[in-house]
């Protein structure tokens, strides 16, 4: 079975999943229409970043005509097909033109499905409550409408829809959608020996500070620095490529992923493989969407915190190093049980073969 992941390598999940699919016998490839500055890998990139709209459209159509009959499965990512123009009332323009015998699937990864105002109405803590999240692009409500239109069209053509964050399943059709864990390859990292006099090191690496709740995290750590002078080192990691960022994560005693979203990110999984304890807000009301065994393991692994509790949660961890060590060991086991690409690939292959 030949599988093509497209059109972008968001969070590197499509790449790792395609490698996992290869490891269990599928012919799986990754196509990106643009390069990304994070340095994520792909089998092929069209490098359309700097082209004007006319040139982009030309190259996309040419590529579409080239690949539309070469694969058995087309697995779209971030809720987008190859030609997606929601603001021009043309979402997933290419979907009707794949051969009828092709199998189409899609993975939603976050703000491709999540909608601001329904989320705000449903839950007290969410990035959607932050008006500055991703420069306020959702504030008008137009993007909520665009996402609903896009999901509706996608659902008419694809065989199944996956969500990498459980809360996205509130927005996807129940009859053909389900949760999918991130696929992340274990990371080979050198052993890091902490100096005896090294301060307790906390790392936070937001792509968008409003989205991750960085203000609340920074405020809590500043208060703790005053309470524990000279004992806390805080590293805010931004604008580094993946390789350089990983070197910084290795130095951490504690990783703070996010305290608003309700689920952890791929970044957190990378840190789990390193044996790093991770703080993230986990929305317990969403856990019915994930396997019950995963939810059980999660409760022993990710340290749950929100804007109201983040300061006390960090302070308790500073005071109990043995708990940190135990959670670090749990993190390695959890990542290997639930996030190995070949494990996740078994889930996608089952769906590919059943449609």
C-alpha positions as CSV (number, residue, x, y, z in Angstrom):
1,X,0.0,0.0,0.0
2,X,1.4,3.4,-1.0
3,X,0.7,6.3,1.3
4,X,1.4,10.0,0.8
5,X,1.4,12.4,3.7
6,X,0.8,16.1,2.7
7,X,0.7,19.0,2.4
8,X,2.9,20.3,5.4
9,X,5.0,18.7,8.1
10,X,3.3,20.3,11.1
11,X,5.2,19.6,14.3
12,X,7.0,16.8,12.4
13,X,4.2,14.4,13.2
14,X,3.5,13.5,9.6
15,X,7.2,12.7,9.0
16,X,7.5,10.5,12.1
17,X,4.2,8.7,11.3
18,X,5.4,8.0,7.7
19,X,8.6,6.5,9.1
20,X,6.5,4.4,11.5
21,X,4.3,3.2,8.6
22,X,7.4,2.3,6.6
23,X,8.7,0.2,9.6
24,X,5.5,-1.9,9.4
25,X,5.6,-2.5,5.7
26,X,3.8,0.4,4.1
27,X,5.3,2.5,1.3
28,X,4.9,5.9,3.0
29,X,6.2,9.3,1.9
30,X,6.0,12.9,3.1
31,X,5.4,15.8,0.7
32,X,5.6,19.4,1.9
33,X,4.5,22.3,-0.3
34,X,6.7,24.7,1.7
35,X,10.0,24.6,3.6
36,X,9.9,25.1,7.4
37,X,12.5,27.0,9.5
38,X,12.3,24.5,12.3
39,X,14.3,22.1,10.2
40,X,11.7,19.3,10.2
41,X,12.4,16.6,7.6
42,X,10.4,15.7,4.6
43,X,10.9,13.3,1.6
44,X,10.2,16.2,-0.8
45,X,9.4,19.9,-0.6
46,X,8.1,22.1,-3.3
47,X,9.7,25.1,-1.6
48,X,6.8,27.5,-2.5
49,X,7.4,29.8,0.4
50,X,8.6,32.8,-1.6
51,X,6.5,32.4,-4.7
52,X,3.6,34.7,-5.5
53,X,0.1,33.3,-5.5
54,X,0.0,32.8,-9.3
55,X,3.2,30.8,-9.3
56,X,2.1,28.8,-6.2
57,X,-1.1,27.8,-7.9
58,X,0.6,26.7,-11.0
59,X,3.1,24.5,-9.2
60,X,0.4,23.1,-6.9
61,X,-1.8,22.1,-9.8
62,X,1.2,20.6,-11.7
63,X,2.2,18.6,-8.6
64,X,-1.4,17.5,-7.9
65,X,-1.7,16.1,-11.5
66,X,1.6,14.3,-10.9
67,X,0.7,12.6,-7.6
68,X,-3.1,12.1,-7.8
69,X,-2.8,8.6,-9.2
70,X,0.4,7.4,-7.8
71,X,-0.7,6.5,-4.2
72,X,-3.4,4.4,-2.7
73,X,-3.8,6.6,0.4
74,X,-3.6,10.4,0.7
75,X,-3.3,11.5,4.3
76,X,-3.8,15.2,4.8
77,X,-2.5,17.1,7.8
78,X,-3.5,20.3,9.7
79,X,-7.0,20.0,8.1
80,X,-5.7,21.0,4.7
81,X,-5.5,19.4,1.4
82,X,-3.0,20.4,-1.2
83,X,-5.0,23.4,-2.5
84,X,-6.8,25.1,0.4
85,X,-8.1,28.7,0.1
86,X,-10.7,29.2,2.8
87,X,-10.7,33.0,2.7
88,X,-11.5,32.8,-1.0
89,X,-14.4,30.4,-0.4
90,X,-12.4,27.5,-1.9
91,X,-11.4,25.2,1.0
92,X,-9.8,21.9,-0.1
93,X,-10.2,22.7,-3.8
94,X,-8.6,19.5,-4.9
95,X,-10.6,17.0,-2.9
96,X,-13.2,16.1,-5.5
97,X,-10.5,15.3,-8.1
98,X,-8.7,12.3,-6.6
99,X,-9.6,9.0,-8.2
100,X,-12.6,7.3,-6.7
101,X,-10.5,4.3,-5.8
102,X,-8.2,6.5,-3.7
103,X,-8.5,6.5,0.1
104,X,-8.5,9.9,1.8
105,X,-7.7,10.6,5.5
106,X,-7.0,13.7,7.5
107,X,-5.4,14.6,10.8
108,X,-6.3,17.7,12.7
109,X,-3.7,19.1,15.0
110,X,-5.0,22.1,16.9
111,X,-6.2,25.4,15.6
112,X,-7.2,23.9,12.3
113,X,-10.3,22.5,14.1
114,X,-10.5,24.3,17.4
115,X,-13.0,27.2,17.5
116,X,-12.6,30.2,19.7
117,X,-16.1,31.1,20.9
118,X,-17.5,27.5,21.4
119,X,-14.3,26.7,23.4
120,X,-14.7,29.8,25.6
121,X,-18.3,28.8,26.3
122,X,-17.3,25.3,27.2
123,X,-14.3,25.7,29.5
124,X,-12.8,28.2,32.0
125,X,-9.2,27.7,30.9
126,X,-8.3,27.9,27.2
127,X,-5.9,29.8,25.0
128,X,-9.1,31.0,23.2
129,X,-9.8,33.3,26.2
130,X,-6.6,35.2,25.4
131,X,-7.4,37.9,22.9
132,X,-3.7,38.1,21.8
133,X,-3.4,34.5,20.9
134,X,-1.7,34.2,17.6
135,X,-2.1,38.0,17.1
136,X,-5.9,37.8,17.7
137,X,-6.6,36.2,14.4
138,X,-9.7,34.4,15.7
139,X,-11.3,37.3,17.5
140,X,-13.7,38.4,14.8
141,X,-15.3,34.9,14.6
142,X,-14.6,34.6,10.9
143,X,-12.0,31.9,11.4
144,X,-14.5,29.9,13.5
145,X,-16.8,30.0,10.5
146,X,-14.0,29.2,8.1
147,X,-13.1,26.1,10.1
148,X,-16.6,24.9,10.3
149,X,-17.0,25.2,6.5
150,X,-13.6,23.5,6.0
151,X,-14.4,20.6,8.3
152,X,-17.8,20.1,6.6
153,X,-16.2,19.8,3.2
154,X,-13.4,17.6,4.4
155,X,-15.9,15.2,6.0
156,X,-17.7,14.7,2.7
157,X,-14.6,13.3,1.0
158,X,-12.3,11.6,3.6
159,X,-12.8,8.1,5.0
160,X,-11.7,9.0,8.5
161,X,-10.6,12.1,10.5
162,X,-8.1,12.0,13.4
163,X,-7.5,14.5,16.1
164,X,-4.1,14.8,17.9
165,X,-5.7,16.9,20.7
166,X,-8.8,15.3,22.4
167,X,-10.7,18.6,22.5
168,X,-10.8,18.8,18.7
169,X,-13.2,15.9,18.7
170,X,-15.9,18.3,19.9
171,X,-15.7,19.9,16.5
172,X,-15.4,16.8,14.2
173,X,-18.2,14.5,13.1
174,X,-18.6,11.7,15.7
175,X,-19.4,9.0,13.2
176,X,-16.0,9.2,11.4
177,X,-13.4,10.7,13.8
178,X,-11.2,9.5,16.6
179,X,-8.2,10.4,18.7
180,X,-4.6,9.7,17.4
181,X,-1.5,10.0,19.6
182,X,1.4,12.0,18.3
183,X,4.0,9.9,16.5
184,X,7.4,10.9,17.8
185,X,10.7,9.0,17.3
186,X,12.8,8.5,20.4
187,X,15.6,10.9,20.6
188,X,19.3,9.9,21.1
189,X,20.6,12.4,23.6
190,X,23.9,12.5,25.5
191,X,23.7,12.0,29.3
192,X,23.5,15.3,31.1
193,X,25.1,15.5,34.5
194,X,23.8,18.2,36.7
195,X,26.4,20.1,38.7
196,X,25.9,20.0,42.4
197,X,25.6,23.8,42.7
198,X,23.4,24.2,39.6
199,X,20.1,26.0,40.2
200,X,16.8,24.2,39.7
201,X,16.4,24.7,35.9
202,X,12.9,25.2,34.4
203,X,12.5,25.4,30.6
204,X,9.5,26.8,28.7
205,X,9.4,26.9,24.9
206,X,6.3,28.7,23.5
207,X,5.6,29.1,19.8
208,X,3.1,31.7,20.9
209,X,3.1,33.0,24.5
210,X,-0.6,33.8,24.6
211,X,-1.4,30.3,23.4
212,X,0.8,28.6,26.0
213,X,-0.1,30.8,28.9
214,X,3.4,32.1,29.2
215,X,2.5,35.2,31.2
216,X,1.1,33.1,34.0
217,X,4.1,30.8,34.0
218,X,6.6,33.7,34.0
219,X,4.8,35.5,36.8
220,X,4.7,32.3,38.9
221,X,8.4,31.7,38.4
222,X,9.3,35.3,39.2
223,X,7.5,35.0,42.6
224,X,9.3,31.7,43.3
225,X,12.6,33.3,42.4
226,X,12.0,35.9,45.1
227,X,11.0,33.2,47.6
228,X,14.0,31.0,46.7
229,X,16.8,33.5,45.8
230,X,19.6,32.0,43.6
231,X,18.0,28.6,43.5
232,X,15.9,28.8,40.3
233,X,17.1,29.2,36.7
234,X,14.4,29.9,34.1
235,X,15.1,29.5,30.4
236,X,12.5,30.8,27.9
237,X,13.3,29.1,24.6
238,X,12.2,30.8,21.4
239,X,13.3,31.1,17.7
240,X,15.7,28.2,17.8
241,X,15.7,25.4,15.3
242,X,14.8,22.0,16.6
243,X,18.4,20.7,17.1
244,X,19.5,23.7,19.1
245,X,16.3,23.7,21.1
246,X,16.8,20.1,22.0
247,X,20.2,20.9,23.5
248,X,18.5,23.4,25.8
249,X,15.8,21.0,26.9
250,X,18.4,18.5,27.9
251,X,19.6,21.0,30.7
252,X,16.2,21.2,32.3
253,X,15.1,19.7,35.6
254,X,11.5,20.6,34.7
255,X,9.7,21.4,31.4
256,X,6.6,23.6,31.4
257,X,4.7,22.9,28.1
258,X,1.5,24.9,28.5
259,X,-1.2,25.7,31.1
260,X,-4.2,26.6,29.0
261,X,-4.7,24.3,26.0
262,X,-5.8,21.1,27.8
263,X,-3.4,18.7,26.2
264,X,0.4,18.4,25.8
265,X,2.3,19.0,22.6
266,X,4.8,17.1,20.5
267,X,7.5,19.2,22.3
268,X,6.5,17.6,25.6
269,X,6.8,14.1,24.1
270,X,10.3,14.8,22.9
271,X,11.2,15.9,26.5
272,X,9.5,12.8,27.9
273,X,11.9,10.6,25.9
274,X,14.7,12.5,27.6
275,X,13.3,11.6,31.0
276,X,12.2,15.1,31.7
277,X,9.1,15.8,34.0
278,X,6.6,17.9,32.1
279,X,3.9,20.3,33.4
280,X,0.9,20.8,31.1
281,X,-2.8,21.6,31.7
282,X,-4.7,18.4,31.0
283,X,-8.5,18.9,30.6
284,X,-9.8,15.9,32.5
285,X,-13.3,16.4,31.0
286,X,-11.8,15.5,27.6
287,X,-10.2,12.2,28.6
288,X,-13.2,10.1,27.6
289,X,-11.9,10.7,24.0
290,X,-8.6,8.8,24.6
291,X,-8.0,5.1,25.5
292,X,-8.7,4.4,29.2
293,X,-5.3,2.9,29.7
294,X,-3.6,5.9,28.2
295,X,-5.6,8.2,30.6
296,X,-4.5,6.0,33.5
297,X,-0.8,6.2,32.5
298,X,-1.1,9.9,31.9
299,X,-2.2,10.6,35.4
300,X,1.1,9.2,36.6
301,X,3.2,11.1,34.1
302,X,2.2,14.6,33.1
303,X,2.0,17.1,36.0
304,X,-1.4,18.9,35.7
305,X,-1.4,22.7,36.3
306,X,-3.5,25.7,35.3
307,X,-3.0,29.5,35.8
308,X,-4.4,29.3,39.3
309,X,-2.2,26.4,40.4
310,X,1.1,26.7,38.5
311,X,3.0,28.5,41.3
312,X,2.1,26.0,44.0
313,X,2.7,23.0,41.6
314,X,6.2,24.2,40.8
315,X,7.0,24.9,44.4
316,X,5.9,21.4,45.5
317,X,8.3,19.9,42.8
318,X,11.2,22.1,44.0
319,X,10.7,20.8,47.5
320,X,10.4,17.1,46.4
321,X,13.2,16.0,44.1
322,X,12.3,12.4,44.5
323,X,8.9,13.0,42.9
324,X,10.6,14.6,40.0
325,X,12.9,11.6,39.5
326,X,9.9,9.2,39.6
327,X,7.9,11.2,37.1
328,X,11.0,11.4,34.8
329,X,11.1,7.6,34.7
330,X,7.4,7.4,34.1
331,X,7.7,9.9,31.3
332,X,10.2,7.6,29.4
333,X,7.9,4.6,29.8
334,X,4.8,6.6,28.8
335,X,6.4,8.0,25.6
336,X,7.6,4.6,24.5
337,X,4.2,3.0,25.2
338,X,2.0,5.6,23.5
339,X,4.0,7.6,21.0
340,X,6.4,5.3,19.1
341,X,5.8,5.9,15.4
342,X,5.4,2.2,14.7
343,X,2.7,1.9,17.4
344,X,0.8,4.9,16.0
345,X,1.2,3.5,12.5
346,X,-0.6,0.3,13.5
347,X,-3.7,2.6,14.2
348,X,-3.5,4.3,10.9
349,X,-2.8,1.1,8.9
350,X,-5.9,-0.5,10.4
351,X,-8.1,2.4,9.2
352,X,-6.4,2.5,5.8
353,X,-7.1,-1.2,5.3
354,X,-10.7,-1.1,6.6
355,X,-11.9,1.4,4.1
